[in-house]
Amino acid sequence: MSIENRKTPISTPHAPAPAHTFHQGVRKGPFVQVSGQGPVDPASGEYVFPGDVAAQTTRTLENVRAVVEASGATFDDVVMLRVYLTTREDFSAMNDAYGAFVSEHCPSGVLPSRTTVMTGLPREEMLVEIDAFAITG
């Protein structure tokens, strides 16, 4: 296997430290998968913006972007984002914050595909979790 096609972990101090069972992301060739990120301040490790899904969405996307960039890609290389919400009532506020962030960080004007799922999340304080798939040039 060539070194370019080896599966490699992605690690950055600019996103929350991952659990011991997975990496922040994995790259294989041009493909980058970012593990689900939440509204955690990477410096403190604390969950932030309790009860504010818009602010949590922005913080979560900042964490996703940090992992994408640590892989050598850009946020504009993201082709798919999956958003997990705890309640349908948060969709509009999440969508507004998401739209502002994604539009700002995709200078090509080609926004990533997206799936949004309503589900339970690992921590009670998490209103949103987001993972990403990117393909580099």
Phi and psi in radians as a Rosetta constraint file:
Dihedral C 1 N 2 CA 2 C 2 CIRCULARHARMONIC -1.255 0.35
Dihedral N 2 CA 2 C 2 N 3 CIRCULARHARMONIC 2.723 0.35
Dihedral C 2 N 3 CA 3 C 3 CIRCULARHARMONIC -1.069 0.35
Dihedral N 3 CA 3 C 3 N 4 CIRCULARHARMONIC -0.528 0.35
Dihedral C 3 N 4 CA 4 C 4 CIRCULARHARMONIC -1.197 0.35
Dihedral N 4 CA 4 C 4 N 5 CIRCULARHARMONIC -0.414 0.35
Dihedral C 4 N 5 CA 5 C 5 CIRCULARHARMONIC -1.810 0.35
Dihedral N 5 CA 5 C 5 N 6 CIRCULARHARMONIC 0.083 0.35
Dihedral C 5 N 6 CA 6 C 6 CIRCULARHARMONIC -1.251 0.35
Dihedral N 6 CA 6 C 6 N 7 CIRCULARHARMONIC 2.444 0.35
Dihedral C 6 N 7 CA 7 C 7 CIRCULARHARMONIC -1.328 0.35
Dihedral N 7 CA 7 C 7 N 8 CIRCULARHARMONIC 2.169 0.35
Dihedral C 7 N 8 CA 8 C 8 CIRCULARHARMONIC -2.252 0.35
Dihedral N 8 CA 8 C 8 N 9 CIRCULARHARMONIC 2.502 0.35
Dihedral C 8 N 9 CA 9 C 9 CIRCULARHARMONIC -1.335 0.35
Dihedral N 9 CA 9 C 9 N 10 CIRCULARHARMONIC 2.649 0.35
Dihedral C 9 N 10 CA 10 C 10 CIRCULARHARMONIC -1.903 0.35
Dihedral N 10 CA 10 C 10 N 11 CIRCULARHARMONIC 2.349 0.35
Dihedral C 10 N 11 CA 11 C 11 CIRCULARHARMONIC -2.495 0.35
Dihedral N 11 CA 11 C 11 N 12 CIRCULARHARMONIC 2.343 0.35
Dihedral C 11 N 12 CA 12 C 12 CIRCULARHARMONIC -2.607 0.35
Dihedral N 12 CA 12 C 12 N 13 CIRCULARHARMONIC 2.485 0.35
Dihedral C 12 N 13 CA 13 C 13 CIRCULARHARMONIC -1.339 0.35
Dihedral N 13 CA 13 C 13 N 14 CIRCULARHARMONIC -0.092 0.35
Dihedral C 13 N 14 CA 14 C 14 CIRCULARHARMONIC -1.551 0.35
Dihedral N 14 CA 14 C 14 N 15 CIRCULARHARMONIC 0.097 0.35
Dihedral C 14 N 15 CA 15 C 15 CIRCULARHARMONIC -2.345 0.35
Dihedral N 15 CA 15 C 15 N 16 CIRCULARHARMONIC 2.803 0.35
Dihedral C 15 N 16 CA 16 C 16 CIRCULARHARMONIC -1.026 0.35
Dihedral N 16 CA 16 C 16 N 17 CIRCULARHARMONIC 2.539 0.35
Dihedral C 16 N 17 CA 17 C 17 CIRCULARHARMONIC -1.076 0.35
Dihedral N 17 CA 17 C 17 N 18 CIRCULARHARMONIC 2.422 0.35
Dihedral C 17 N 18 CA 18 C 18 CIRCULARHARMONIC -1.386 0.35
Dihedral N 18 CA 18 C 18 N 19 CIRCULARHARMONIC 2.860 0.35
Dihedral C 18 N 19 CA 19 C 19 CIRCULARHARMONIC -1.150 0.35
Dihedral N 19 CA 19 C 19 N 20 CIRCULARHARMONIC 2.845 0.35
Dihedral C 19 N 20 CA 20 C 20 CIRCULARHARMONIC -1.198 0.35
Dihedral N 20 CA 20 C 20 N 21 CIRCULARHARMONIC -0.160 0.35
Dihedral C 20 N 21 CA 21 C 21 CIRCULARHARMONIC -1.714 0.35
Dihedral N 21 CA 21 C 21 N 22 CIRCULARHARMONIC -0.007 0.35
Dihedral C 21 N 22 CA 22 C 22 CIRCULARHARMONIC -2.761 0.35
Dihedral N 22 CA 22 C 22 N 23 CIRCULARHARMONIC 2.906 0.35
Dihedral C 22 N 23 CA 23 C 23 CIRCULARHARMONIC -1.705 0.35
Dihedral N 23 CA 23 C 23 N 24 CIRCULARHARMONIC 2.866 0.35
Dihedral C 23 N 24 CA 24 C 24 CIRCULARHARMONIC -1.053 0.35
Dihedral N 24 CA 24 C 24 N 25 CIRCULARHARMONIC -0.571 0.35
Dihedral C 24 N 25 CA 25 C 25 CIRCULARHARMONIC -2.927 0.35
Dihedral N 25 CA 25 C 25 N 26 CIRCULARHARMONIC 2.955 0.35
Dihedral C 25 N 26 CA 26 C 26 CIRCULARHARMONIC -2.396 0.35
Dihedral N 26 CA 26 C 26 N 27 CIRCULARHARMONIC 2.418 0.35
Dihedral C 26 N 27 CA 27 C 27 CIRCULARHARMONIC -2.088 0.35
Dihedral N 27 CA 27 C 27 N 28 CIRCULARHARMONIC 2.405 0.35
Dihedral C 27 N 28 CA 28 C 28 CIRCULARHARMONIC -2.441 0.35
Dihedral N 28 CA 28 C 28 N 29 CIRCULARHARMONIC 1.990 0.35
Dihedral C 28 N 29 CA 29 C 29 CIRCULARHARMONIC 1.035 0.35
Dihedral N 29 CA 29 C 29 N 30 CIRCULARHARMONIC -2.300 0.35
Dihedral C 29 N 30 CA 30 C 30 CIRCULARHARMONIC -1.473 0.35
Dihedral N 30 CA 30 C 30 N 31 CIRCULARHARMONIC 0.008 0.35
Dihedral C 30 N 31 CA 31 C 31 CIRCULARHARMONIC -1.690 0.35
Dihedral N 31 CA 31 C 31 N 32 CIRCULARHARMONIC 2.323 0.35
Dihedral C 31 N 32 CA 32 C 32 CIRCULARHARMONIC -2.239 0.35
Dihedral N 32 CA 32 C 32 N 33 CIRCULARHARMONIC 2.141 0.35
Dihedral C 32 N 33 CA 33 C 33 CIRCULARHARMONIC -1.968 0.35
Dihedral N 33 CA 33 C 33 N 34 CIRCULARHARMONIC 2.141 0.35
Dihedral C 33 N 34 CA 34 C 34 CIRCULARHARMONIC -1.696 0.35
Dihedral N 34 CA 34 C 34 N 35 CIRCULARHARMONIC 2.237 0.35
Dihedral C 34 N 35 CA 35 C 35 CIRCULARHARMONIC -1.117 0.35
Dihedral N 35 CA 35 C 35 N 36 CIRCULARHARMONIC 2.736 0.35
Dihedral C 35 N 36 CA 36 C 36 CIRCULARHARMONIC -0.931 0.35
Dihedral N 36 CA 36 C 36 N 37 CIRCULARHARMONIC 2.253 0.35
Dihedral C 36 N 37 CA 37 C 37 CIRCULARHARMONIC -1.955 0.35
Dihedral N 37 CA 37 C 37 N 38 CIRCULARHARMONIC 2.653 0.35
Dihedral C 37 N 38 CA 38 C 38 CIRCULARHARMONIC -2.216 0.35
Dihedral N 38 CA 38 C 38 N 39 CIRCULARHARMONIC -3.063 0.35
Dihedral C 38 N 39 CA 39 C 39 CIRCULARHARMONIC -1.414 0.35
Dihedral N 39 CA 39 C 39 N 40 CIRCULARHARMONIC 1.175 0.35
Dihedral C 39 N 40 CA 40 C 40 CIRCULARHARMONIC -2.037 0.35
Dihedral N 40 CA 40 C 40 N 41 CIRCULARHARMONIC 2.337 0.35
Dihedral C 40 N 41 CA 41 C 41 CIRCULARHARMONIC -1.329 0.35
Dihedral N 41 CA 41 C 41 N 42 CIRCULARHARMONIC 2.099 0.35
Dihedral C 41 N 42 CA 42 C 42 CIRCULARHARMONIC -1.119 0.35
Dihedral N 42 CA 42 C 42 N 43 CIRCULARHARMONIC -0.530 0.35
Dihedral C 42 N 43 CA 43 C 43 CIRCULARHARMONIC -1.248 0.35
Dihedral N 43 CA 43 C 43 N 44 CIRCULARHARMONIC -0.746 0.35
Dihedral C 43 N 44 CA 44 C 44 CIRCULARHARMONIC -1.699 0.35
Dihedral N 44 CA 44 C 44 N 45 CIRCULARHARMONIC -0.381 0.35
Dihedral C 44 N 45 CA 45 C 45 CIRCULARHARMONIC 1.329 0.35
Dihedral N 45 CA 45 C 45 N 46 CIRCULARHARMONIC 0.156 0.35
Dihedral C 45 N 46 CA 46 C 46 CIRCULARHARMONIC -1.620 0.35
Dihedral N 46 CA 46 C 46 N 47 CIRCULARHARMONIC 2.529 0.35
Dihedral C 46 N 47 CA 47 C 47 CIRCULARHARMONIC -1.267 0.35
Dihedral N 47 CA 47 C 47 N 48 CIRCULARHARMONIC 2.382 0.35
Dihedral C 47 N 48 CA 48 C 48 CIRCULARHARMONIC -2.093 0.35
Dihedral N 48 CA 48 C 48 N 49 CIRCULARHARMONIC 2.851 0.35
Dihedral C 48 N 49 CA 49 C 49 CIRCULARHARMONIC 0.984 0.35
Dihedral N 49 CA 49 C 49 N 50 CIRCULARHARMONIC 0.967 0.35
Dihedral C 49 N 50 CA 50 C 50 CIRCULARHARMONIC -0.999 0.35
Dihedral N 50 CA 50 C 50 N 51 CIRCULARHARMONIC 2.302 0.35
Dihedral C 50 N 51 CA 51 C 51 CIRCULARHARMONIC 1.364 0.35
Dihedral N 51 CA 51 C 51 N 52 CIRCULARHARMONIC -0.032 0.35
Dihedral C 51 N 52 CA 52 C 52 CIRCULARHARMONIC -1.986 0.35
Dihedral N 52 CA 52 C 52 N 53 CIRCULARHARMONIC 1.595 0.35
Dihedral C 52 N 53 CA 53 C 53 CIRCULARHARMONIC -1.136 0.35
Dihedral N 53 CA 53 C 53 N 54 CIRCULARHARMONIC -0.550 0.35
Dihedral C 53 N 54 CA 54 C 54 CIRCULARHARMONIC -1.144 0.35
Dihedral N 54 CA 54 C 54 N 55 CIRCULARHARMONIC -0.856 0.35
Dihedral C 54 N 55 CA 55 C 55 CIRCULARHARMONIC -1.150 0.35
Dihedral N 55 CA 55 C 55 N 56 CIRCULARHARMONIC -0.653 0.35
Dihedral C 55 N 56 CA 56 C 56 CIRCULARHARMONIC -1.126 0.35
Dihedral N 56 CA 56 C 56 N 57 CIRCULARHARMONIC -0.659 0.35
Dihedral C 56 N 57 CA 57 C 57 CIRCULARHARMONIC -1.108 0.35
Dihedral N 57 CA 57 C 57 N 58 CIRCULARHARMONIC -0.795 0.35
Dihedral C 57 N 58 CA 58 C 58 CIRCULARHARMONIC -1.097 0.35
Dihedral N 58 CA 58 C 58 N 59 CIRCULARHARMONIC -0.813 0.35
Dihedral C 58 N 59 CA 59 C 59 CIRCULARHARMONIC -1.056 0.35
Dihedral N 59 CA 59 C 59 N 60 CIRCULARHARMONIC -0.732 0.35
Dihedral C 59 N 60 CA 60 C 60 CIRCULARHARMONIC -1.114 0.35
Dihedral N 60 CA 60 C 60 N 61 CIRCULARHARMONIC -0.756 0.35
Dihedral C 60 N 61 CA 61 C 61 CIRCULARHARMONIC -1.167 0.35
Dihedral N 61 CA 61 C 61 N 62 CIRCULARHARMONIC -0.574 0.35
Dihedral C 61 N 62 CA 62 C 62 CIRCULARHARMONIC -1.092 0.35
Dihedral N 62 CA 62 C 62 N 63 CIRCULARHARMONIC -0.686 0.35
Dihedral C 62 N 63 CA 63 C 63 CIRCULARHARMONIC -1.164 0.35
Dihedral N 63 CA 63 C 63 N 64 CIRCULARHARMONIC -0.739 0.35
Dihedral C 63 N 64 CA 64 C 64 CIRCULARHARMONIC -1.033 0.35
Dihedral N 64 CA 64 C 64 N 65 CIRCULARHARMONIC -0.827 0.35
Dihedral C 64 N 65 CA 65 C 65 CIRCULARHARMONIC -1.047 0.35
Dihedral N 65 CA 65 C 65 N 66 CIRCULARHARMONIC -0.710 0.35
Dihedral C 65 N 66 CA 66 C 66 CIRCULARHARMONIC -1.061 0.35
Dihedral N 66 CA 66 C 66 N 67 CIRCULARHARMONIC -0.727 0.35
Dihedral C 66 N 67 CA 67 C 67 CIRCULARHARMONIC -1.217 0.35
Dihedral N 67 CA 67 C 67 N 68 CIRCULARHARMONIC -0.751 0.35
Dihedral C 67 N 68 CA 68 C 68 CIRCULARHARMONIC -0.999 0.35
Dihedral N 68 CA 68 C 68 N 69 CIRCULARHARMONIC -0.831 0.35
Dihedral C 68 N 69 CA 69 C 69 CIRCULARHARMONIC -1.172 0.35
Dihedral N 69 CA 69 C 69 N 70 CIRCULARHARMONIC -0.566 0.35
Dihedral C 69 N 70 CA 70 C 70 CIRCULARHARMONIC -1.157 0.35
Dihedral N 70 CA 70 C 70 N 71 CIRCULARHARMONIC -0.365 0.35
Dihedral C 70 N 71 CA 71 C 71 CIRCULARHARMONIC -1.423 0.35
Dihedral N 71 CA 71 C 71 N 72 CIRCULARHARMONIC -0.195 0.35
Dihedral C 71 N 72 CA 72 C 72 CIRCULARHARMONIC 1.720 0.35
Dihedral N 72 CA 72 C 72 N 73 CIRCULARHARMONIC 0.003 0.35
Dihedral C 72 N 73 CA 73 C 73 CIRCULARHARMONIC -1.685 0.35
Dihedral N 73 CA 73 C 73 N 74 CIRCULARHARMONIC 3.131 0.35
Dihedral C 73 N 74 CA 74 C 74 CIRCULARHARMONIC -2.089 0.35
Dihedral N 74 CA 74 C 74 N 75 CIRCULARHARMONIC 2.858 0.35
Dihedral C 74 N 75 CA 75 C 75 CIRCULARHARMONIC -1.067 0.35
Dihedral N 75 CA 75 C 75 N 76 CIRCULARHARMONIC -0.501 0.35
Dihedral C 75 N 76 CA 76 C 76 CIRCULARHARMONIC -1.193 0.35
Dihedral N 76 CA 76 C 76 N 77 CIRCULARHARMONIC -0.261 0.35
Dihedral C 76 N 77 CA 77 C 77 CIRCULARHARMONIC -1.436 0.35
Dihedral N 77 CA 77 C 77 N 78 CIRCULARHARMONIC -0.151 0.35
Dihedral C 77 N 78 CA 78 C 78 CIRCULARHARMONIC -1.207 0.35
Dihedral N 78 CA 78 C 78 N 79 CIRCULARHARMONIC 2.238 0.35
Dihedral C 78 N 79 CA 79 C 79 CIRCULARHARMONIC -1.879 0.35
Dihedral N 79 CA 79 C 79 N 80 CIRCULARHARMONIC -0.279 0.35
Dihedral C 79 N 80 CA 80 C 80 CIRCULARHARMONIC -2.631 0.35
Dihedral N 80 CA 80 C 80 N 81 CIRCULARHARMONIC 2.330 0.35
Dihedral C 80 N 81 CA 81 C 81 CIRCULARHARMONIC -2.168 0.35
Dihedral N 81 CA 81 C 81 N 82 CIRCULARHARMONIC 2.422 0.35
Dihedral C 81 N 82 CA 82 C 82 CIRCULARHARMONIC -2.035 0.35
Dihedral N 82 CA 82 C 82 N 83 CIRCULARHARMONIC 2.180 0.35
Dihedral C 82 N 83 CA 83 C 83 CIRCULARHARMONIC -1.929 0.35
Dihedral N 83 CA 83 C 83 N 84 CIRCULARHARMONIC 2.267 0.35
Dihedral C 83 N 84 CA 84 C 84 CIRCULARHARMONIC -2.008 0.35
Dihedral N 84 CA 84 C 84 N 85 CIRCULARHARMONIC 2.137 0.35
Dihedral C 84 N 85 CA 85 C 85 CIRCULARHARMONIC -2.021 0.35
Dihedral N 85 CA 85 C 85 N 86 CIRCULARHARMONIC 2.639 0.35
Dihedral C 85 N 86 CA 86 C 86 CIRCULARHARMONIC -1.477 0.35
Dihedral N 86 CA 86 C 86 N 87 CIRCULARHARMONIC -0.355 0.35
Dihedral C 86 N 87 CA 87 C 87 CIRCULARHARMONIC -2.618 0.35
Dihedral N 87 CA 87 C 87 N 88 CIRCULARHARMONIC 2.497 0.35
Dihedral C 87 N 88 CA 88 C 88 CIRCULARHARMONIC -1.076 0.35
Dihedral N 88 CA 88 C 88 N 89 CIRCULARHARMONIC -0.528 0.35
Dihedral C 88 N 89 CA 89 C 89 CIRCULARHARMONIC -1.119 0.35
Dihedral N 89 CA 89 C 89 N 90 CIRCULARHARMONIC -0.360 0.35
Dihedral C 89 N 90 CA 90 C 90 CIRCULARHARMONIC -1.506 0.35
Dihedral N 90 CA 90 C 90 N 91 CIRCULARHARMONIC -0.074 0.35
Dihedral C 90 N 91 CA 91 C 91 CIRCULARHARMONIC -1.018 0.35
Dihedral N 91 CA 91 C 91 N 92 CIRCULARHARMONIC -0.848 0.35
Dihedral C 91 N 92 CA 92 C 92 CIRCULARHARMONIC -1.076 0.35
Dihedral N 92 CA 92 C 92 N 93 CIRCULARHARMONIC -0.843 0.35
Dihedral C 92 N 93 CA 93 C 93 CIRCULARHARMONIC -1.130 0.35
Dihedral N 93 CA 93 C 93 N 94 CIRCULARHARMONIC -0.719 0.35
Dihedral C 93 N 94 CA 94 C 94 CIRCULARHARMONIC -1.068 0.35
Dihedral N 94 CA 94 C 94 N 95 CIRCULARHARMONIC -0.807 0.35
Dihedral C 94 N 95 CA 95 C 95 CIRCULARHARMONIC -1.084 0.35
Dihedral N 95 CA 95 C 95 N 96 CIRCULARHARMONIC -0.683 0.35
Dihedral C 95 N 96 CA 96 C 96 CIRCULARHARMONIC -1.126 0.35
Dihedral N 96 CA 96 C 96 N 97 CIRCULARHARMONIC -0.840 0.35
Dihedral C 96 N 97 CA 97 C 97 CIRCULARHARMONIC -1.133 0.35
Dihedral N 97 CA 97 C 97 N 98 CIRCULARHARMONIC -0.743 0.35
Dihedral C 97 N 98 CA 98 C 98 CIRCULARHARMONIC -1.031 0.35
Dihedral N 98 CA 98 C 98 N 99 CIRCULARHARMONIC -0.856 0.35
Dihedral C 98 N 99 CA 99 C 99 CIRCULARHARMONIC -1.045 0.35
Dihedral N 99 CA 99 C 99 N 100 CIRCULARHARMONIC -0.731 0.35
Dihedral C 99 N 100 CA 100 C 100 CIRCULARHARMONIC -1.118 0.35
Dihedral N 100 CA 100 C 100 N 101 CIRCULARHARMONIC -0.795 0.35
Dihedral C 100 N 101 CA 101 C 101 CIRCULARHARMONIC -1.160 0.35
Dihedral N 101 CA 101 C 101 N 102 CIRCULARHARMONIC -0.867 0.35
Dihedral C 101 N 102 CA 102 C 102 CIRCULARHARMONIC -1.127 0.35
Dihedral N 102 CA 102 C 102 N 103 CIRCULARHARMONIC -0.737 0.35
Dihedral C 102 N 103 CA 103 C 103 CIRCULARHARMONIC -1.062 0.35
Dihedral N 103 CA 103 C 103 N 104 CIRCULARHARMONIC -0.719 0.35
Dihedral C 103 N 104 CA 104 C 104 CIRCULARHARMONIC -1.167 0.35
Dihedral N 104 CA 104 C 104 N 105 CIRCULARHARMONIC -0.599 0.35
Dihedral C 104 N 105 CA 105 C 105 CIRCULARHARMONIC -1.779 0.35
Dihedral N 105 CA 105 C 105 N 106 CIRCULARHARMONIC 0.169 0.35
Dihedral C 105 N 106 CA 106 C 106 CIRCULARHARMONIC -2.134 0.35
Dihedral N 106 CA 106 C 106 N 107 CIRCULARHARMONIC 1.350 0.35
Dihedral C 106 N 107 CA 107 C 107 CIRCULARHARMONIC -1.082 0.35
Dihedral N 107 CA 107 C 107 N 108 CIRCULARHARMONIC -0.342 0.35
Dihedral C 107 N 108 CA 108 C 108 CIRCULARHARMONIC -1.178 0.35
Dihedral N 108 CA 108 C 108 N 109 CIRCULARHARMONIC -0.372 0.35
Dihedral C 108 N 109 CA 109 C 109 CIRCULARHARMONIC 1.470 0.35
Dihedral N 109 CA 109 C 109 N 110 CIRCULARHARMONIC -0.072 0.35
Dihedral C 109 N 110 CA 110 C 110 CIRCULARHARMONIC -1.674 0.35
Dihedral N 110 CA 110 C 110 N 111 CIRCULARHARMONIC 1.815 0.35
Dihedral C 110 N 111 CA 111 C 111 CIRCULARHARMONIC -1.389 0.35
Dihedral N 111 CA 111 C 111 N 112 CIRCULARHARMONIC 2.602 0.35
Dihedral C 111 N 112 CA 112 C 112 CIRCULARHARMONIC -1.131 0.35
Dihedral N 112 CA 112 C 112 N 113 CIRCULARHARMONIC 2.717 0.35
Dihedral C 112 N 113 CA 113 C 113 CIRCULARHARMONIC -1.157 0.35
Dihedral N 113 CA 113 C 113 N 114 CIRCULARHARMONIC 2.824 0.35
Dihedral C 113 N 114 CA 114 C 114 CIRCULARHARMONIC -2.645 0.35
Dihedral N 114 CA 114 C 114 N 115 CIRCULARHARMONIC 2.531 0.35
Dihedral C 114 N 115 CA 115 C 115 CIRCULARHARMONIC -2.155 0.35
Dihedral N 115 CA 115 C 115 N 116 CIRCULARHARMONIC 2.417 0.35
Dihedral C 115 N 116 CA 116 C 116 CIRCULARHARMONIC -2.122 0.35
Dihedral N 116 CA 116 C 116 N 117 CIRCULARHARMONIC 2.268 0.35
Dihedral C 116 N 117 CA 117 C 117 CIRCULARHARMONIC -2.202 0.35
Dihedral N 117 CA 117 C 117 N 118 CIRCULARHARMONIC 2.403 0.35
Dihedral C 117 N 118 CA 118 C 118 CIRCULARHARMONIC -1.646 0.35
Dihedral N 118 CA 118 C 118 N 119 CIRCULARHARMONIC 2.190 0.35
Dihedral C 118 N 119 CA 119 C 119 CIRCULARHARMONIC -2.794 0.35
Dihedral N 119 CA 119 C 119 N 120 CIRCULARHARMONIC 3.027 0.35
Dihedral C 119 N 120 CA 120 C 120 CIRCULARHARMONIC -1.416 0.35
Dihedral N 120 CA 120 C 120 N 121 CIRCULARHARMONIC 2.624 0.35
Dihedral C 120 N 121 CA 121 C 121 CIRCULARHARMONIC -2.097 0.35
Dihedral N 121 CA 121 C 121 N 122 CIRCULARHARMONIC 2.828 0.35
Dihedral C 121 N 122 CA 122 C 122 CIRCULARHARMONIC -1.081 0.35
Dihedral N 122 CA 122 C 122 N 123 CIRCULARHARMONIC -0.514 0.35
Dihedral C 122 N 123 CA 123 C 123 CIRCULARHARMONIC -2.123 0.35
Dihedral N 123 CA 123 C 123 N 124 CIRCULARHARMONIC 2.438 0.35
Dihedral C 123 N 124 CA 124 C 124 CIRCULARHARMONIC -1.038 0.35
Dihedral N 124 CA 124 C 124 N 125 CIRCULARHARMONIC -0.611 0.35
Dihedral C 124 N 125 CA 125 C 125 CIRCULARHARMONIC -1.328 0.35
Dihedral N 125 CA 125 C 125 N 126 CIRCULARHARMONIC -0.191 0.35
Dihedral C 125 N 126 CA 126 C 126 CIRCULARHARMONIC -1.425 0.35
Dihedral N 126 CA 126 C 126 N 127 CIRCULARHARMONIC 2.110 0.35
Dihedral C 126 N 127 CA 127 C 127 CIRCULARHARMONIC -1.707 0.35
Dihedral N 127 CA 127 C 127 N 128 CIRCULARHARMONIC -0.295 0.35
Dihedral C 127 N 128 CA 128 C 128 CIRCULARHARMONIC -2.606 0.35
Dihedral N 128 CA 128 C 128 N 129 CIRCULARHARMONIC 2.571 0.35
Dihedral C 128 N 129 CA 129 C 129 CIRCULARHARMONIC -2.440 0.35
Dihedral N 129 CA 129 C 129 N 130 CIRCULARHARMONIC 2.497 0.35
Dihedral C 129 N 130 CA 130 C 130 CIRCULARHARMONIC -2.426 0.35
Dihedral N 130 CA 130 C 130 N 131 CIRCULARHARMONIC 2.344 0.35
Dihedral C 130 N 131 CA 131 C 131 CIRCULARHARMONIC -2.109 0.35
Dihedral N 131 CA 131 C 131 N 132 CIRCULARHARMONIC 2.948 0.35
Dihedral C 131 N 132 CA 132 C 132 CIRCULARHARMONIC -2.537 0.35
Dihedral N 132 CA 132 C 132 N 133 CIRCULARHARMONIC 2.684 0.35
Dihedral C 132 N 133 CA 133 C 133 CIRCULARHARMONIC -2.246 0.35
Dihedral N 133 CA 133 C 133 N 134 CIRCULARHARMONIC 2.220 0.35
Dihedral C 133 N 134 CA 134 C 134 CIRCULARHARMONIC -2.199 0.35
Dihedral N 134 CA 134 C 134 N 135 CIRCULARHARMONIC 2.676 0.35
Dihedral C 134 N 135 CA 135 C 135 CIRCULARHARMONIC -2.217 0.35
Dihedral N 135 CA 135 C 135 N 136 CIRCULARHARMONIC 2.110 0.35
Dihedral C 135 N 136 CA 136 C 136 CIRCULARHARMONIC -1.529 0.35
Dihedral N 136 CA 136 C 136 N 137 CIRCULARHARMONIC 2.882 0.35
